[in-house]
Each structure stands twice: as structure tokens, then as C-alpha cells.
């Protein structure tokens, strides 16, 4: 029975039997209308988008964690979160995360790792970030992390602190997630390592269906919400790493779309790893007991001092995403996600952070990262990444003042830049060569790869929104950025183009207007090239109103 009907059944018991029929009808209408609205959350919902933007903005404005047990892991998690949202590997927080991850990989197996109490956690999140950003570039470091995890796995199959004999359910979860990510990135996870970890999880599941902290033959630990979620998620992650659930053909369920139009997403057939001795039937009883415990204990962890709330929410999104694989079905707006969004809305503070209102165990930067990763459905995105695609048209830049040309993603001719990314780096670093006429290229093109292209667009957006954007000396740089960004055809980059409408350089403003008309399909709404300041301001307000009609929770920040 859907959650809202269960809630209604409970509430209806408290309604006086003498309540007038008209009032009862009004109550029923308002209840189901509210329930229906709540049930529509997804990562693309304007409310969720705004929550995520406020959270990431908080991360971008906050100092890094200076010391303590979350210092290195925190920098990596923050970088991973920002990369998931911005898609920009040149973002300062992403670069800091990558730098920390690479350092972590370099000290594994050396004496230096002894100073890192949470080295297992840090190594695992390092793998997540490096696999996501560029698995080819960082293949050596990813392989080193994998081999180190294999070496430090406990004899019983679990993972834990290096000096702790017993396995740790939380760390087993992160080790399995890292193995899965590496496996997806083309660095195979050893079958024996995964199967031994699955054996540990099956062996130390409590009789009630959950998991405790550091169970052993000598000591059992009481089931907790966060660790029960971690253990069950780890079990299904390991099963998917071994390809026990086939090729992940997933039927995506959209509550508002007729059944005849349900979307079926299929991945191309691929062969599973060799030497697997387990089957999905071996794991199913453990999964069934774990799901039964989850269903029987739906309450969130109590929000008390030093709670693990955001850690649990991130684990929950992971567990639910892999449960979708096991059940061969994805929902666009599941009840658990809607409930989480509503709760996180109440717990986000004025700065955009999570952690202050409920005294999270993790620092605010880490708590905020966990919350954002939940909201964007980061695990589901990773699972579905190979089936995602984008259609690209021409991203040509009409000839302006240069005879430069581009072959593939490379610039050829007399330009100072050898690639689009090279040009972007020059622009970001205020290299004088980036502001020369030669870089107004003929038929300049953004990357066709969706991930790379989005990262380039994010960098262009930052260039147009930077403090020196109105510096007339950089008008050529802004022209290139505005012209390329005008090809985005993506709502996420509309605010930057609206901002660029007010640029004193008429060409920059014209390119921004072109981009806005393209994304809105309002092709007849042309801003004159010789527009006055009053006309520009009126156009900016009009475009803001249009954007807010689509994303009503967005907040435009004044320059």
C-alpha cells in the first residue's frame, strides 16, 4: 500500500464521526493533493535543484577542513560531490580532492599510512573520485588502491581499521562501493575478494535481518538503522560487481506516464567475470531478511547530538539504487526519496549547509556533501551512466576575425591554444594570449562527449560570472565564452547567459541573447545589437521571469 494511503488510514481514525460531509470532502481533497505534490520530487525538481545549488554554493564559500579525522576524506568527498554537480575537473574543490586522492594512493603500503586512522575510508573515496573524473588518466593510482584493498582485507573477509581484527560493516560498505566503481571503470575487482566480503556480510547478519557495528565470533552488535542500510547496500553492490543480476535491463517507472509509454533502458550485453561461485539465489535470503528489517523499521535515525543522519541518507540512496537493480525496476519519484527531500528541506540552514540544525557527527562540509549526493541520486546516476546519451547539433562559431580552424577537439593554425581545454585554462588564468583575436576561432566546437562538454560549459559559465566579467580589457575572452556558452541549450546555464546580457560589449550581449532564444525556443524575441541600457535591463528582467516560471525556487544573486 502506498505510504500516503497508510498515512491517511491512520489520520482518518482521528477524524470525528460527526464531521460535516463538506468539511470531510475538503480535507480529503487537500490531503491527497498535498500527497500528490510531495510524491513528485526527483533530482530535476526545481525545489531539489535549488537545495543542491545552495548546498554546493556553501561548499564553495567555506574553508576546507583544517584538521581532524575528516580532513583528507572530507576534502575528497567534497571534491567528489562538487564534481558530480558541476562536472568540472578544474573546479578548485575538485582539484583539491584529486590532489588529496592522489596523495592517499601514493602512501598506501608505506609507513606514512600509519598516521591515517581512517585510511580505509580515505582510500575508498579516493577511488570513487578518480574513477569518476578520469579512470584512464588515473589508472595506475586506481589499480594501486585496488591492490591495497585486496592486501588489507581481513582473513574473515571483512574490512576495518588496520589495527582492528573484527570487520567493520561501514568500511565493508565503502570497500564494496570502491570495488564496484573500479570494476565499472575497467579496473577489475578480484572475484575472490568480493566473494569473501559477501561471505562476511552473510555470516554476520543479525537474526533480525540487520547489521551491527563490528561483529565477530566473540561479540554481536545491536542492529542500527545506518549500519543495517550499509550492510544491505554492500551485499547488493557486491552482487552487482559479480554481475549476478545480469545486464541490468531496467524498467523505469514514471508515475505520471501511461503504461504504454514506460521507458525501457537496456545496456549492451557484456560478459561477467570468470570464476564466480555465488549466484543471486545465494544472496536472496540475506537480501529478503534485510529488506524485511528495513520495511519494519521505517523511522529515520533520531536527530540527536552527533548523529549519523546524513551518512545514513547517502547509504540509503545507495541501498535503494542497488535494490532497484535486484528488482529490475526503477521509480522516478519513490516514497523514500520524497520523504528524504522533505526532511532535508527542514534541516538545511540559512547558509545552505546541513549539519548545524541536527549536530551531525560529520563536519558540516561532509554532512552537506552526503545530503547533496542523496538529493542528486548519485548512485543511480552512476548505475545508469552507460545508457545515458545526448544528441548534439553543430556548435559552430561563425567566422569573426580569425582564420583559425579546429580538427576534432584540437585547434590548428596560429592559435596559442592547442585544444578547447587549453584555451579555457588560458582564459581562467588571465593569460594575455587568451584575449587575442586569434582565439576567436572559426567553427570552434565544444566536446561531443556529454561529460567533457558539460565540464567545459561549467567553466565557461564561471568565466562569464566572475568578478572581472565587466572588465572591458577582457572583452575578447568574454566573447569566446559567451559564444560557446550560447550553444549549451541547457537550462542549467541560463543564469550565466542572463548575466552576460548586461555586458558592456555588444557582441557578448548578442551571443548571450542568441543562447537564451535557443534554449527557450523564443526565436523571435531578439535584443537589438545597439540595445540601450534600459532595453538590456528590461530584457534581463523578462528572461528572469521566464526562468523562474520553470524553476520557481531559483534565487538570482545580484552582482
DOSEKOL-25523 format. One line per 2 residues: their letters; for each residue y, x, z of C-alpha. Coordinates in pm, 1 decimal. Each point is the difference from the previous one (the first is absolute). Layout:
! DOSEKOL-25523
A = Y:X:Z  ...
This chain:
! DOSEKOL-25523
XX = 0.0:0.0:0.0  344.0:145.5:-91.9
XX = 201.4:132.2:293.3  277.5:-256.8:-39.2
XX = -246.6:-289.3:33.2  -146.1:151.0:314.7
XX = 351.6:33.9:138.7  80.0:-358.1:-93.9
XX = -316.1:-128.5:167.4  103.0:168.6:323.8
XX = 360.8:-117.3:-18.8  -95.9:-357.0:-87.9
XX = -191.1:-32.3:329.4  332.0:36.5:179.8
XX = 179.6:-271.6:-202.3  50.9:-321.8:201.1
XX = -205.4:-286.3:-140.6  305.2:-229.8:18.9
XX = 205.0:217.9:-237.9  165.9:-217.2:-269.4
XX = -165.5:25.9:-339.3  321.7:108.9:-173.6
XX = 43.9:286.4:245.6  -365.1:99.3:-30.4
XX = 31.6:5.1:-378.9  311.3:218.3:22.0
XX = -182.4:238.6:233.6  -298.0:24.3:-234.4
XX = 222.7:64.8:-300.2  200.9:270.8:173.7
XX = -312.5:163.9:145.5  -182.7:31.3:-329.5
XX = 316.8:95.3:-185.8  59.9:284.2:247.0
XX = -365.1:102.1:-14.4  10.8:0.2:-377.7
XX = 307.7:220.7:-0.9  -153.2:245.5:244.7
XX = -312.8:17.7:-214.1  184.7:144.9:-296.6
XX = 70.9:353.0:121.2  -103.4:292.4:-217.7
XX = 136.8:354.0:-43.1  225.5:-135.4:-278.0
XX = 151.6:-274.9:216.2  377.2:53.1:45.8
XX = -34.0:-11.1:379.4  -268.2:267.5:-3.2
XX = 188.8:212.4:-253.7  306.9:-8.1:222.0
XX = -201.1:88.9:312.8  -152.7:294.9:-182.7
XX = 337.0:114.9:-133.1  154.9:-12.8:347.0
XX = -297.2:190.8:142.9  14.0:274.3:-262.6
XX = 378.8:21.1:31.8  -48.5:58.2:372.7
XX = -243.8:283.7:-75.9  247.5:153.4:-243.1
XX = 279.8:-0.4:258.8  -198.9:123.3:299.6
XX = -63.7:354.3:114.2  -354.6:133.8:-31.9
XX = -225.3:3.3:305.7  96.2:328.1:163.0
XX = -301.9:64.1:220.4  -302.9:-152.5:164.8
XX = -338.9:-120.8:-116.0  143.2:-200.5:-293.2
XX = 219.0:277.3:-143.2  -208.6:108.4:-300.2
XX = -202.3:-315.2:-48.8  320.6:-200.8:29.7
XX = 173.9:198.0:-275.0  -297.7:-55.8:-230.5
XX = -33.4:-372.4:77.1  372.6:-49.3:-56.2
XX = -16.5:189.3:-330.2  -307.0:-198.4:-105.1
XX = 174.8:-329.1:80.3  319.5:88.7:-183.8
XX = -201.1:115.7:-300.5  -194.8:-327.1:-3.9
XX = 327.9:-191.9:-10.5  232.9:226.4:-199.8
XX = -257.2:171.0:-222.6  212.4:314.6:0.8
XX = -163.4:332.8:83.0  344.1:164.8:5.4
XX = 124.9:-221.2:280.2  91.4:224.4:296.8
XX = -238.2:-178.9:239.0  -284.9:15.7:-251.3
XX = 64.5:369.9:-61.3  -2.6:60.6:376.4
XX = -330.7:-187.5:29.7  -153.3:199.4:-285.0
XX = 120.8:326.7:151.9  -158.4:-93.5:334.5
XX = -323.6:-110.3:-167.7  -26.4:325.9:-191.3
XX = 60.5:197.1:318.2  -270.0:-201.9:175.1
XX = -248.7:74.4:-276.8  84.2:370.2:21.6
XX = -82.5:31.5:372.6  -329.0:-191.4:-2.5
XX = -279.0:223.4:124.2  240.3:257.5:140.2
XX = 109.3:76.2:352.5  327.8:-183.2:-62.6
XX = -177.7:-336.7:-5.0  -80.1:39.1:369.7
XX = 362.7:-79.3:76.6  -27.6:-336.6:-173.9
XX = -162.2:-248.2:238.0  -3.8:-276.1:-263.3
XX = -106.6:225.3:-286.4  -268.0:-243.1:-122.7
XX = 254.4:-279.4:-34.7  253.2:232.5:-161.3
XX = -252.8:137.7:-249.5  -106.0:-352.4:-99.1
XX = 350.9:-131.8:-60.4  77.4:323.2:-187.1
XX = -280.2:-88.6:-238.9  138.6:-352.1:-44.9
XX = 343.2:128.7:-98.3  -116.7:280.0:-229.8
XX = -251.9:-226.5:-174.3  267.7:-261.0:-58.0
XX = 274.3:231.3:-124.5  -187.1:234.5:-235.2
XX = -375.8:57.4:45.8  -11.6:245.1:-289.8
XX = 282.6:217.5:125.9  -133.2:4.6:355.8
XX = -371.1:5.7:-79.6  -62.5:329.5:180.5
XX = 160.2:-127.0:322.1  -178.1:-336.1:-22.1
XX = -332.7:178.5:-49.4  72.9:223.4:298.7
XX = 65.8:-305.8:217.7  -322.0:-162.0:-118.2
XX = -207.4:309.8:71.9  160.8:35.1:342.8
XX = -82.0:-362.8:88.4  -359.5:58.7:-103.5
XX = -10.7:308.1:224.3  147.5:-169.7:310.7
XX = -208.6:-316.8:-17.9  -190.1:-34.0:326.1
XX = -381.3:31.4:3.5  -25.4:-375.4:69.7
XX = 209.7:-80.5:-309.3  328.5:-89.6:166.2
XX = 339.9:168.1:-10.2  223.2:73.0:297.3
XX = 223.7:257.8:165.5  -148.9:342.1:-63.4
XX = -78.6:59.8:368.7  -133.7:-351.8:67.4
XX = -377.3:-42.3:-43.5  5.3:-379.1:-41.6
XX = 106.4:-165.9:-320.8  335.0:-179.9:-8.1
XX = 9.4:-336.9:-179.4  361.9:43.1:-101.6
XX = -54.1:344.9:-147.1  -317.3:-110.3:-178.1
XX = 216.0:-265.4:-163.2  251.7:255.6:-128.8
XX = -271.2:241.8:-112.1  -166.2:-276.5:-202.1
XX = 333.2:-100.2:-149.8  73.6:360.6:-97.3
XX = -346.9:38.3:-154.8  52.7:-320.8:-197.6
XX = 343.1:111.9:-124.6  -133.8:341.2:-101.8
XX = -295.7:-160.0:-172.7  234.8:-228.9:-196.5
XX = 212.6:301.6:-92.8  -294.2:187.7:-149.7
XX = -94.8:220.6:295.3  -345.7:-141.6:78.1
XX = -84.6:-89.5:356.8  -342.8:141.4:98.6
XX = -249.1:-283.2:24.3  -164.4:148.4:308.8
XX = 332.2:19.1:187.1  84.0:-362.0:-75.3
XX = -347.6:-128.4:82.1  -6.5:185.0:332.4
XX = 335.5:-151.0:94.3  -130.1:-344.5:-93.6
XX = -303.9:68.0:217.8  231.5:78.0:292.8
XX = 194.5:-323.6:-52.7  -315.4:-210.0:-15.4
XX = -149.5:172.9:300.2  301.7:-41.9:227.5
XX = 104.0:-353.5:-86.2  16.2:-195.0:326.4
XX = -227.4:-297.4:50.5  297.0:-235.4:-34.9
XX = 63.5:130.4:-354.1  298.1:224.2:75.9
XX = 57.6:367.3:69.0  143.1:193.8:292.3
XX = 188.3:328.9:29.0  -243.5:295.2:26.6
XX = -349.6:-142.9:41.6  -297.1:225.2:66.4
XX = -357.9:-23.0:120.2  131.7:52.8:352.5
XX = 297.7:-236.8:-4.2  96.4:-322.7:-172.5
XX = 360.5:-112.4:-42.9  133.4:-354.6:10.6
XX = 90.0:-153.1:-334.3  372.3:-10.6:-76.8
XX = 175.2:-177.1:-285.4  135.6:315.4:-160.8
XX = -325.8:196.1:20.7  -216.5:-292.1:-108.6
XX = 220.4:-22.4:-308.5  -13.7:377.5:-51.9
XX = -377.7:16.3:26.6  -64.4:-291.9:-234.0
XX = 251.6:131.2:-251.5  -157.8:345.7:6.7
XX = -345.0:-148.6:-61.1  110.7:-183.0:-314.2
XX = 207.2:295.0:-122.2  -308.0:219.9:21.4
XX = -207.7:-260.3:-180.8  249.7:-16.3:-282.6
XX = 16.7:379.7:-21.3  -374.4:-8.7:-69.6
XX = 62.2:-277.1:-257.2  -228.4:-240.7:183.0
XX = 216.5:-287.3:-119.5  -29.5:73.8:-369.3
XX = 292.5:24.8:-235.5  242.1:-204.4:210.1
XX = 40.2:-294.8:-234.2  244.2:-204.1:203.0
XX = 102.5:-359.4:-43.4  358.8:-30.6:113.9
XX = 67.8:-336.9:159.6  351.1:-137.1:-44.1
XX = 46.9:-305.6:218.4  253.4:-154.0:-238.0
XX = -175.8:63.8:-332.8  -250.4:-247.6:-150.9
XX = -360.4:118.5:16.3  -17.7:19.3:-378.6
XX = 266.3:271.1:11.9  -147.1:218.6:274.5
XX = 36.2:367.2:-83.0  -313.6:210.1:-24.3
XX = 55.5:374.9:26.4  -278.2:232.6:-108.0
XX = -23.8:374.4:28.9  -177.6:197.1:-263.8
XX = -358.6:73.3:77.5  -55.5:322.4:186.2
XX = -304.2:166.9:145.1  -32.7:29.9:375.2
XX = -78.1:323.3:185.4  -350.9:142.9:-13.3
XX = -233.5:16.9:299.1  122.4:-310.1:187.1
XX = -271.4:-125.6:236.1  188.7:-299.7:144.4
XX = 47.1:-338.6:-160.7  253.9:-271.2:64.1
XX = -274.5:-199.7:170.2  -28.9:278.5:257.5
XX = 366.8:-40.4:93.8  26.8:-378.4:-23.5
XX = -135.7:-88.4:347.8  249.0:240.3:159.9
XX = 281.2:-146.2:-211.4  -102.4:-356.3:86.2
XX = 7.6:74.7:373.7  336.7:173.3:-36.1
XX = 154.2:-286.8:-196.2  -138.5:-250.3:252.3
XX = 172.7:191.2:279.5  327.1:4.9:-196.6
XX = -19.3:-374.2:-66.3  -76.7:-70.4:364.2
XX = 285.1:221.1:123.2  294.6:-84.3:-226.6
XX = 277.6:84.6:245.4  212.2:305.8:-67.2
XX = 7.3:279.3:258.0  232.5:-80.4:288.7
XX = 348.4:138.8:-54.4  28.6:202.5:315.9
XX = 133.5:345.2:74.9  -151.5:271.9:-218.9
XX = -207.3:-244.3:-201.0  -181.1:80.0:-327.2
XX = 136.3:-297.9:-188.9  126.2:160.4:-323.4
XX = -300.7:235.5:-13.9  -218.7:-310.1:16.9
XX = 197.5:-182.7:-268.2  -50.2:289.6:-243.0
XX = -371.8:7.1:89.1  -14.5:-376.9:-51.2
XX = 140.8:21.4:-352.4  -257.7:266.2:-78.9
XX = -288.9:-197.6:149.5  100.7:-321.3:-178.8
XX = 44.1:180.4:-332.9  -350.1:145.6:9.6
XX = -141.4:-330.6:120.8  138.5:-142.5:-324.4
XX = -216.1:250.6:-186.7  -308.8:-97.2:199.4
XX = 65.3:-368.6:-68.8  101.7:63.4:-361.1
XX = 319.2:-204.1:38.8  367.1:70.5:56.7
XX = 258.4:-249.0:123.4  364.7:26.9:-89.3
XX = 130.6:-142.3:325.8  -269.3:7.1:272.0
XX = 63.3:-151.1:341.8  -33.7:328.6:189.0
XX = 270.6:157.2:-217.5  238.3:-292.9:42.6
XX = -46.9:7.6:375.4  64.7:373.8:1.5
XX = 318.5:-34.5:-204.5  133.4:-266.0:237.5
XX = -74.9:215.1:304.2  144.8:314.6:-153.1
XX = 318.9:-188.1:-91.7  55.1:-70.2:368.4
XX = -76.9:358.0:102.8  224.5:180.7:-250.4
XX = 320.9:106.7:173.8  356.9:13.1:-129.0
XX = -41.7:354.4:-132.9  -298.1:-105.2:-212.6
XX = -252.4:175.0:225.9  -309.7:-116.7:176.1
XX = -100.4:132.7:340.9  304.4:-72.8:212.8
XX = -60.7:-367.2:70.8  -360.1:49.2:111.0
XX = -10.9:364.1:119.0  -257.2:114.3:-251.1
XX = -223.7:292.8:94.2  119.4:189.1:-308.0
XX = 360.9:113.9:-54.9  217.2:-245.4:-189.3
XX = -30.2:198.1:-324.4  -379.5:-24.4:7.2
XX = -1.5:-361.7:121.6  238.3:-89.9:-281.9
XX = -220.8:178.4:-252.8  -308.7:-189.6:117.3
XX = 189.1:-329.6:-23.8  125.1:75.0:-351.2
XX = -348.6:104.1:-117.8  -128.7:-334.6:127.1
XX = 276.1:-196.1:-171.8  -44.2:162.0:-342.7
XX = -382.0:-44.9:16.0  -35.4:374.3:-56.7
XX = -379.4:3.6:11.6  -38.1:-290.4:-239.3
XX = 240.4:177.1:-236.0  -213.6:314.0:11.9
XX = -316.6:-199.0:-60.7  148.9:-182.0:-296.7
XX = 195.0:291.0:-141.4  -236.9:83.4:-284.4
XX = 20.1:-355.3:-136.6  377.6:-15.6:9.4
XX = 196.0:65.7:-313.6  342.4:-43.9:-154.4
XX = 108.6:-60.6:-354.5  277.4:223.5:-122.1
XX = 237.7:-54.1:-285.7  234.2:257.3:-142.7
XX = 212.4:188.6:245.9  213.0:156.1:-267.0
XX = 349.6:120.2:69.8  220.7:-61.0:-306.6
XX = 149.6:318.8:-133.5  316.5:86.9:185.7
XX = 136.4:350.8:-34.2  -307.1:216.4:-31.8
XX = -262.8:98.1:-252.7  -261.0:57.2:268.3
XX = -341.3:-160.6:-35.5  -311.3:-54.4:208.9
XX = -368.6:41.9:-77.8  -222.5:-184.0:249.8
XX = 161.5:54.3:337.9  149.7:334.3:-105.2
XX = 353.6:60.9:-117.2  30.4:233.6:-297.3
XX = 304.1:154.9:-161.3  289.8:170.0:173.0
XX = -8.9:-204.2:321.7  0.4:177.2:336.5
XX = -270.6:-242.0:116.8  -361.6:45.1:-108.1
XX = -118.6:-343.6:122.5  133.7:-323.6:145.9
XX = -97.2:110.9:349.9  173.1:333.6:-61.2
XX = 315.1:-184.2:-104.0  -17.7:-225.7:305.2
XX = -32.4:299.9:229.7  305.5:160.8:-158.8
XX = 196.5:-322.2:44.4  -104.9:-35.5:364.8
XX = 98.2:359.0:76.5  336.0:-33.8:-177.8
XX = -93.4:272.2:-245.2  300.7:28.3:-236.4
XX = -240.3:13.5:-294.8  -108.0:-358.5:77.4
XX = 354.4:-120.7:-71.0  20.2:147.8:-346.9
XX = 12.9:-194.6:-324.8  -332.2:149.2:-110.5
XX = -191.4:-207.2:256.2  112.5:-331.9:-149.8
XX = -321.0:2.1:-198.0  -99.0:-187.0:-311.4
XX = -289.5:-237.7:73.9  -37.3:123.7:356.9
XX = -308.8:-163.2:149.3  -128.6:-60.6:348.7
XX = -365.4:66.6:77.7  -247.4:-255.8:-130.0
XX = -223.8:41.9:306.2  96.2:-285.0:240.5
XX = -6.5:214.9:313.6  199.9:287.2:-147.9
XX = 247.0:-234.4:-167.5  69.4:-188.8:322.6
XX = 64.0:328.1:182.5  247.7:100.7:-270.7
XX = 176.9:-336.7:28.4  24.7:37.4:378.2
XX = 165.7:339.6:-41.0  241.4:-136.3:-259.6
XX = 86.3:-286.0:232.6  84.8:245.8:277.1
XX = 219.9:201.6:-234.9  200.2:-309.5:-92.2
XX = 29.3:-109.8:363.0  91.7:339.4:147.8
XX = 331.4:70.7:170.8  134.0:200.4:-292.3
XX = -77.0:-266.5:-260.3  370.2:-73.0:-52.5
XX = 83.9:367.1:-48.7  146.9:1.5:-351.2
XX = -112.6:359.5:-57.7  -360.7:-118.2:-6.3
XX = 42.2:-282.3:-249.4  -245.5:157.7:-247.6
XX = -269.9:20.3:266.2  66.2:-363.2:91.1
XX = -15.7:-103.8:-363.7  -349.0:147.7:-34.6
XX = -114.3:-160.8:325.9  150.2:-338.9:-84.9
XX = -140.1:-0.4:-353.9  -350.6:84.2:113.7
XX = 10.7:-244.9:289.8  115.2:-275.8:-235.5
XX = -348.4:11.7:-154.1  -175.0:-75.9:331.4
XX = -39.2:-375.7:-52.7  -94.7:-7.5:368.8
XX = 162.8:-213.0:270.2  -32.2:276.7:258.4
XX = 268.3:203.4:-179.1  251.0:-280.3:-57.3
XX = 218.1:92.2:306.0  59.2:350.9:-136.9
XX = 103.5:-140.9:-337.5  233.8:-250.6:165.0
XX = 154.0:289.9:189.7  42.0:195.3:-325.0
XX = 194.1:-289.3:-155.5  299.6:114.1:203.0
XX = -11.0:355.1:-132.9  337.9:121.0:-133.5
XX = -172.4:136.0:-310.3  -24.7:-286.0:-248.6
XX = -322.4:134.8:-157.6  -179.5:12.6:335.8
XX = 113.8:-355.3:70.0  -110.3:-113.4:-347.6
XX = -349.3:144.7:42.4  -33.7:-174.1:339.1
XX = 105.7:-329.4:-159.9  -262.2:49.5:-273.7
XX = -269.0:52.8:261.8  98.7:-308.5:198.4
XX = -1.5:-219.0:-309.3  -343.2:136.5:-92.1
XX = -163.5:-65.3:337.7  162.8:-344.7:35.6
XX = -53.1:-101.0:-364.4  363.4:-115.3:2.7
XX = 68.1:177.9:-326.5  325.3:-178.8:-79.1
XX = 170.6:92.5:327.8  177.8:308.3:-132.6
XX = 257.0:197.1:198.9  273.8:130.2:-235.0
XX = 9.6:378.3:-37.1  369.4:-6.0:88.5
XX = -55.1:-229.9:299.5  273.5:3.0:262.5
XX = -69.0:68.9:366.0  30.0:-372.0:66.1
XX = -256.9:-81.3:-266.7  -236.4:263.2:141.4
XX = 32.7:-138.5:353.3  -62.9:-354.0:-124.8
XX = -306.6:119.1:-192.2  -131.0:184.4:306.2
XX = 30.2:-314.2:214.1  -168.6:-209.1:-268.3
XX = -292.7:241.2:-26.9  -32.6:13.0:378.7
XX = -25.0:-380.1:13.1  -264.4:6.2:-271.3
XX = -203.7:264.1:182.4  26.6:-183.0:333.0
XX = -129.5:-314.2:-168.0  -321.9:194.9:-62.2
XX = -3.2:208.3:318.1  204.3:-196.3:254.7
XX = -70.8:237.8:287.9  138.4:306.4:-175.5
XX = 307.5:153.5:164.3  251.9:177.6:-224.7
XX = 153.0:294.2:181.6  364.3:73.0:-65.7
X = 66.3:354.1:-135.6
